[in-house]
Amino acid sequence: MSPTGRAFAFPGLLVIRVRNGRIVHVRDYMDGMGVAHGLGRLTAVAAGLDGGS
């Protein structure tokens, strides 16, 4: 549940590379703008994209 009181979901992808039964690499991809939107912070995040000027 977000601070706005609305439930939200966002897609993500976890890539795990395994060699000889051991995890040798993990890469995590998430939709950061989707998270900001779900948390009600999209406007603030977008405003910060220009370097704060």
N, CA, C and O of each residue as an XYZ file, in Angstrom:
212
protein
N       0.859     -1.182      0.000
C       0.000      0.000      0.000
C       0.894      1.230      0.000
O       1.904      1.270      0.703
N       0.528      2.220     -0.777
C       1.331      3.431     -0.887
C       0.886      4.470      0.136
O      -0.165      4.307      0.756
N       1.669      5.542      0.325
C       1.270      6.609      1.252
C      -0.039      7.288      0.833
O      -0.698      7.930      1.652
N      -0.410      7.146     -0.434
C      -1.665      7.731     -0.911
C      -2.869      6.901     -0.490
O      -4.009      7.347     -0.614
N      -2.616      5.688      0.011
C      -3.705      4.804      0.406
C      -4.201      3.918     -0.726
O      -5.078      3.078     -0.525
N      -3.639      4.105     -1.917
C      -4.032      3.282     -3.065
C      -3.031      2.154     -3.250
O      -1.824      2.353     -3.114
N      -3.533      0.986     -3.558
C      -2.659     -0.142     -3.879
C      -2.080      0.079     -5.270
O      -2.721      0.686     -6.128
N      -0.872     -0.414     -5.489
C      -0.284     -0.315     -6.820
C       0.649     -1.493     -7.057
O       1.101     -2.152     -6.121
N       0.918     -1.733     -8.305
C       1.852     -2.786     -8.701
C       2.720     -2.223     -9.812
O       2.296     -1.337    -10.555
N       3.924     -2.736     -9.920
C       4.783     -2.313    -11.012
C       5.585     -3.519    -11.486
O       5.945     -4.395    -10.700
N       5.858     -3.544    -12.790
C       6.579     -4.695    -13.325
C       8.064     -4.629    -12.991
O       8.642     -3.549    -12.866
N       8.655     -5.777    -12.852
C      10.087     -5.866    -12.630
C      10.616     -7.153    -13.240
O       9.867     -8.085    -13.529
N      11.913     -7.175    -13.425
C      12.558     -8.338    -14.008
C      13.841     -8.599    -13.235
O      14.648     -7.689    -13.046
N      14.029     -9.806    -12.796
C      15.242    -10.204    -12.098
C      15.943    -11.242    -12.961
O      15.383    -12.304    -13.234
N      17.166    -10.942    -13.393
C      17.954    -11.852    -14.220
C      19.071    -12.416    -13.347
O      19.883    -11.671    -12.799
N      19.099    -13.720    -13.228
C      20.105    -14.395    -12.410
C      20.902    -15.334    -13.310
O      20.330    -16.174    -14.004
N      22.219    -15.186    -13.295
C      23.089    -16.073    -14.072
C      23.743    -17.046    -13.090
O      24.329    -16.641    -12.087
N      23.628    -18.323    -13.401
C      24.144    -19.380    -12.530
C      25.196    -20.177    -13.294
O      25.004    -20.535    -14.456
N      26.305    -20.444    -12.622
C      27.371    -21.254    -13.208
C      27.801    -22.285    -12.165
O      28.137    -21.934    -11.034
N      27.787    -23.531    -12.549
C      28.184    -24.631    -11.659
C      27.404    -24.612    -10.343
O      27.961    -24.883     -9.279
N      26.114    -24.289    -10.424
C      25.256    -24.309     -9.249
C      25.391    -23.104     -8.338
O      24.801    -23.084     -7.258
N      26.159    -22.090     -8.749
C      26.345    -20.877     -7.944
C      25.870    -19.659     -8.713
O      26.052    -19.563     -9.926
N      25.266    -18.742     -8.000
C      24.858    -17.483     -8.614
C      26.111    -16.655     -8.861
O      26.858    -16.357     -7.929
N      26.341    -16.285    -10.116
C      27.536    -15.507    -10.450
C      27.207    -14.078    -10.864
O      28.097    -13.230    -10.933
N      25.929    -13.808    -11.140
C      25.555    -12.461    -11.550
C      24.064    -12.273    -11.340
O      23.262    -13.154    -11.650
N      23.702    -11.108    -10.807
C      22.281    -10.768    -10.628
C      22.071     -9.367    -11.174
O      22.843     -8.453    -10.884
N      21.037     -9.211    -11.954
C      20.685     -7.898    -12.465
C      19.193     -7.706    -12.226
O      18.387     -8.598    -12.492
N      18.841     -6.533    -11.721
C      17.475     -6.219    -11.317
C      16.982     -5.026    -12.131
O      17.611     -3.967    -12.116
N      15.881     -5.181    -12.831
C      15.305     -4.099    -13.630
C      13.918     -3.785    -13.078
O      13.061     -4.666    -13.010
N      13.697     -2.545    -12.689
C      12.401     -2.114    -12.174
C      11.968     -0.841    -12.898
O      12.795     -0.116    -13.452
N      10.706     -0.592    -12.886
C      10.137      0.620    -13.483
C      10.124      1.713    -12.419
O       9.148      1.865    -11.685
N      11.217      2.471    -12.342
C      11.345      3.498    -11.320
C      10.280      4.574    -11.403
O       9.797      5.045    -10.374
N       9.908      4.968    -12.606
C       8.860      5.977    -12.749
C       7.507      5.407    -12.332
O       6.668      6.129    -11.792
N       7.294      4.128    -12.578
C       6.061      3.488    -12.125
C       5.979      3.451    -10.606
O       4.907      3.645    -10.033
N       7.114      3.202     -9.954
C       7.155      3.224     -8.490
C       6.850      4.629     -7.983
O       6.044      4.801     -7.068
N       7.498      5.643     -8.582
C       7.245      7.027     -8.180
C       5.769      7.377     -8.355
O       5.179      8.044     -7.505
N       5.185      6.929     -9.446
C       3.755      7.188     -9.685
C       2.908      6.521     -8.610
O       2.004      7.142     -8.050
N       3.201      5.253     -8.322
C       2.434      4.516     -7.319
C       2.546      5.117     -5.932
O       1.620      5.007     -5.128
N       3.683      5.756     -5.645
C       3.891      6.382     -4.340
C       3.408      7.825     -4.297
O       3.538      8.498     -3.274
N       2.850      8.300     -5.410
C       2.356      9.672     -5.460
C       3.481     10.699     -5.537
O       3.283     11.853     -5.158
N       4.658     10.300     -6.020
C       5.835     11.183     -6.068
C       6.293     11.473     -7.495
O       7.379     12.020     -7.687
N       5.497     11.121     -8.493
C       5.921     11.276     -9.877
C       6.226     12.726    -10.229
O       7.217     12.993    -10.909
N       5.406     13.660     -9.787
C       5.631     15.069    -10.090
C       6.969     15.548     -9.510
O       7.716     16.260    -10.180
N       7.263     15.162     -8.288
C       8.514     15.577     -7.653
C       9.718     14.937     -8.341
O      10.747     15.588     -8.521
N       9.598     13.683     -8.721
C      10.705     13.003     -9.407
C      10.929     13.645    -10.776
O      12.064     13.943    -11.148
N       9.861     13.854    -11.513
C       9.985     14.477    -12.839
C      10.583     15.871    -12.736
O      11.373     16.259    -13.597
N      10.234     16.627    -11.719
C      10.777     17.972    -11.536
C      12.279     17.918    -11.280
O      13.006     18.832    -11.668
N      12.740     16.873    -10.642
C      14.156     16.732    -10.356
C      14.991     16.249    -11.526
O      16.219     16.266    -11.451
N      14.359     15.820    -12.601
C      15.096     15.280    -13.745
C      15.892     16.347    -14.487
O      16.845     16.019    -15.194
N      15.526     17.596    -14.345
C      16.253     18.645    -15.074
C      17.445     19.157    -14.276
O      18.019     20.188    -14.626
N      17.823     18.468    -13.229
C      18.964     18.872    -12.428
C      18.630     19.866    -11.348
O      19.530     20.419    -10.716
N      17.358     20.105    -11.124
C      16.942     21.002    -10.060
C      16.963     22.476    -10.437
O      16.780     23.340     -9.579
N      17.186     22.768    -11.717
C      17.223     24.180    -12.110
C      15.871     24.693    -12.542
O      15.741     25.864    -12.902
